[in-house]
Amino acid sequence: MRVGDELLALAKAGGDGTIFVVGIGRDAGKTTTVRAIYFAAVRKKLRVALASVGRDRGTLGDGAAKPRLWLSPGTCFVSAVGVLPQSPACRVFRVSSLQTPSGNILFAGVETPGPYEVTGPPTAAGMRDVIAELRERSDLVIVDGAVDRVAALAGTRGAVIVAAGAADSATVAETALDTGALVARLRVPGFDAEAPGITVENALTETLVGRFIAERESRQIVVNDPTQIALRGRAAAEAFARLRIRCRRPLRVVAATVASAAAERQFEPVDFGTAVANATQLPTFDVYRGARAA
């Protein structure tokens, strides 16, 4: 099985040509998931564009450089002035006014196959602008993303894929719980404009949720988009079970991926994939084994 082909098909069904991959934490297999989707799209002769909202060089915490992606000619990608060396291997289309710690964002096209550092703006608003430009230059936009930037897709038909890794928690059960809570958060339904509700303008925190539960609140709790929901694990699961949490700009989450090996530990792959599939109720794929988990 080619996992990338399956993920690409799920994302494109009813979508707008944008795929955002987010992880539950570090070493979740995000980059491996992005690679699988990218190579599937290249095999289908699609014009692909790539961006990332991952950490810049030097901020990984262990001294490692940000992973590069092997890109094929014809691919458009986002980089920054400080990380893209002058080379005939790629062509710079435009330098943006958007800033990163490594300099101005730029849009480039691959002329010669090779490893390239893909980056992007540090804000959801900036990413929204970047995605809009990349869509004009491509058939498919893939973003190596982060949960707090996924608001760039809120209210659109872009697809979100959630990556879960063994580095997140000490046990399969804990990691599956965290993944299920994140997916529930990202899949919060749209609000009903005809029903009574309470609008939360800022973060929906555990403290605020505790107050609503204590007051036996039955009205909709409405946030603008799922990134405002500052809940995780058991706290999130309880909130979604006991409150009617809704949002104005929903997201479309289509699949989950699992990476069972991490520096700290390794989970039994089949058990891990099954647990995440059960917790998320999503098609789930093992990106290391190249198989559907459940």
C-alpha positions in Angstrom: 0.0 0.0 0.0 1.1 3.5 -0.8 0.0 5.6 2.2 0.5 8.8 0.4 -1.9 7.9 -2.3 -4.6 7.1 0.2 -4.1 10.3 2.2 -4.1 12.3 -1.0 -7.4 10.8 -2.1 -9.0 11.5 1.2 -7.8 15.1 1.3 -8.8 15.9 -2.3 -12.3 14.4 -2.0 -14.5 17.5 -1.7 -11.5 19.6 -0.8 -10.0 22.8 -2.2 -6.5 21.6 -3.0 -4.9 22.5 0.4 -3.6 19.9 2.9 -2.4 20.9 6.4 -0.5 18.3 8.4 -0.4 18.9 12.2 1.2 16.9 15.0 0.2 16.2 18.6 3.7 17.1 19.6 7.3 16.7 18.5 8.5 13.7 16.5 5.0 12.8 15.5 5.9 11.8 12.0 4.6 15.0 10.4 7.5 15.3 7.9 7.2 11.7 6.9 3.5 12.2 6.3 4.2 15.3 4.2 6.8 13.4 2.2 4.4 10.5 1.5 1.6 12.9 0.2 4.1 15.0 -1.8 5.6 12.0 -3.6 2.1 10.7 -4.3 1.1 14.0 -5.9 4.3 14.1 -8.0 3.6 10.6 -9.3 0.2 11.9 -10.4 1.9 14.8 -12.3 0.3 17.4 -10.1 1.9 20.8 -9.7 2.7 20.8 -6.0 3.6 23.7 -3.6 5.0 23.3 -0.1 5.2 25.5 3.0 6.0 24.9 6.6 5.2 26.6 9.9 7.7 24.5 11.8 10.5 25.8 13.9 13.4 27.7 12.3 16.9 26.4 12.4 18.5 26.5 15.8 15.2 26.3 17.7 14.8 22.5 17.7 16.2 22.2 21.2 18.7 19.5 20.4 20.9 21.4 18.1 19.6 19.6 15.0 18.9 21.5 11.8 15.4 21.6 10.5 14.8 18.6 8.2 15.1 19.3 4.5 12.7 17.9 1.9 13.9 16.3 -1.4 12.0 18.2 -4.1 11.4 17.5 -7.8 11.6 20.0 -10.6 8.4 22.0 -11.1 7.7 22.1 -7.3 7.0 25.6 -5.8 8.1 26.1 -2.2 8.3 28.7 0.5 11.7 29.5 2.0 13.4 32.5 3.6 16.3 34.7 2.5 18.5 33.5 5.3 18.2 29.8 4.6 18.1 29.5 0.8 21.6 29.7 -0.7 22.1 31.4 -4.1 22.0 28.6 -6.6 20.9 27.8 -10.1 19.1 24.8 -8.6 16.0 26.9 -7.9 14.4 30.1 -9.2 13.1 32.8 -6.9 9.7 34.0 -8.0 9.1 36.7 -5.4 10.4 38.0 -2.1 7.6 38.8 0.3 7.4 41.4 3.0 6.4 38.7 5.5 9.2 38.1 8.1 10.7 35.0 9.8 13.6 34.8 12.2 15.6 33.7 9.1 14.7 36.7 7.0 12.0 37.6 4.5 9.7 34.9 3.1 10.3 34.1 -0.5 8.5 31.9 -3.1 10.8 29.7 -5.2 10.6 27.0 -7.9 12.8 23.9 -8.1 14.9 23.6 -11.3 17.2 20.8 -10.1 16.1 17.9 -7.8 17.6 18.1 -4.4 17.1 18.8 -0.6 15.5 22.1 0.2 14.6 23.8 3.4 10.9 24.7 3.4 9.7 27.3 5.8 6.8 29.8 6.2 5.4 32.7 8.2 5.0 32.5 12.0 1.4 33.5 12.1 -1.9 32.1 10.9 -2.7 35.3 9.1 0.6 35.2 7.3 0.1 31.5 6.4 -3.3 32.3 5.0 -1.7 34.8 2.6 1.0 32.4 1.7 -1.5 29.6 0.9 -3.5 32.0 -1.3 -0.4 32.8 -3.4 0.7 29.1 -3.6 -2.7 28.1 -4.8 -2.3 30.4 -7.8 1.0 28.7 -8.6 -0.1 25.0 -8.1 -2.7 22.3 -8.2 -2.0 21.2 -4.6 -0.6 23.0 -1.5 0.9 20.9 1.3 1.7 22.6 4.6 3.9 21.0 7.3 1.9 22.7 10.0 1.3 23.3 13.6 -2.0 23.2 15.6 -1.8 26.9 16.6 -1.5 27.9 12.9 -4.2 25.7 11.5 -6.6 28.6 11.8 -5.3 29.5 8.3 -7.7 26.8 7.0 -10.7 27.6 9.2 -13.9 28.0 7.3 -12.4 26.6 4.1 -12.5 23.2 2.4 -8.8 22.5 3.1 -8.0 19.2 4.6 -6.3 18.6 8.0 -4.3 15.4 8.7 -3.3 14.7 12.4 0.0 13.0 13.1 0.5 11.1 16.3 3.9 9.8 17.6 5.3 7.7 20.4 7.2 10.7 21.8 4.0 12.3 23.0 3.3 10.2 26.1 4.6 7.2 28.0 1.8 4.8 26.9 -0.3 4.0 23.9 -3.5 4.7 25.9 -2.3 8.2 26.9 -1.1 9.1 23.3 -4.4 7.8 21.8 -6.3 9.9 24.4 -4.3 13.1 23.5 -4.8 12.4 19.8 -8.6 11.8 20.2 -8.9 15.0 22.2 -7.0 17.0 19.6 -9.1 15.6 16.7 -12.3 16.4 18.7 -11.1 19.9 19.2 -10.3 20.4 15.5 -13.6 18.8 14.4 -15.8 21.1 16.6 -19.1 21.5 14.6 -20.2 24.8 13.2 -22.6 26.8 15.4 -26.3 27.1 15.0 -27.2 30.7 14.3 -30.8 30.1 15.4 -30.0 28.5 18.8 -29.0 30.4 21.9 -25.3 30.6 22.7 -22.4 32.2 24.6 -19.6 33.6 22.6 -16.1 33.2 23.9 -13.8 35.8 22.3 -10.5 34.6 23.8 -9.2 31.2 24.8 -11.6 28.6 26.1 -9.6 27.4 29.1 -10.0 24.7 31.7 -11.1 27.3 34.2 -13.8 28.7 31.9 -15.0 25.1 31.1 -15.1 24.2 34.8 -17.3 27.2 35.4 -19.7 26.3 32.5 -19.9 22.7 33.7 -20.6 23.8 37.4 -23.4 26.0 36.1 -24.8 23.2 34.0 -24.7 25.4 31.0 -26.8 24.0 28.1 -26.4 26.7 25.6 -23.9 26.6 22.8 -20.4 27.7 23.8 -19.2 29.4 20.6 -15.6 30.1 19.6 -14.4 31.7 16.4 -12.3 28.7 15.3 -11.0 25.5 17.0 -7.5 26.9 17.8 -9.2 29.0 20.6 -9.9 25.8 22.5 -7.0 25.5 25.0 -7.8 22.0 26.2 -5.9 18.7 26.1 -6.3 15.1 27.0 -8.9 14.2 29.7 -9.9 17.9 30.2 -10.8 18.2 26.6 -12.7 14.8 26.5 -14.8 15.9 29.5 -15.5 19.3 28.0 -16.7 17.9 24.7 -18.8 15.3 26.5 -20.6 17.7 28.8 -20.8 21.0 26.9 -22.1 22.0 23.4 -18.9 23.5 22.1 -19.3 25.0 18.6 -17.3 27.3 16.3 -18.0 29.9 13.6 -15.3 28.7 11.2 -15.0 24.9 11.3 -12.1 22.7 10.0 -12.2 19.5 7.9 -10.1 16.7 9.4 -9.9 13.7 7.1 -7.3 11.3 8.5 -4.7 10.4 11.2 -1.2 9.0 10.9 0.9 7.2 13.5 4.7 7.0 14.0 5.3 4.2 16.5 9.1 4.8 17.0 10.7 7.7 18.9 14.0 8.3 20.6 12.4 7.7 24.0 10.3 4.6 23.3 8.7 2.4 20.8 5.1 1.3 20.7 3.8 -1.9 19.2 2.8 -0.6 15.8 -0.5 -2.4 15.3 -1.7 -1.7 18.8 -0.8 2.0 18.5 -2.5 2.4 15.1 -5.7 0.6 16.3 -5.8 2.7 19.5 -5.5 6.0 17.6 -8.1 4.9 15.0 -10.5 4.0 17.8 -9.9 7.3 19.6 -10.3 9.5 16.5 -12.8 7.6 14.5 -10.7 8.5 11.4 -9.0 6.5 8.7 -5.6 5.9 10.3 -2.3 5.1 8.5 1.1 3.9 9.8 3.6 6.1 7.9 6.6 4.0 8.9 5.1 0.6 7.9 3.3 2.0 4.9 0.0 0.4 5.9 -3.5 1.3 6.9 -3.6 1.0 10.7 -7.4 0.7 10.9 
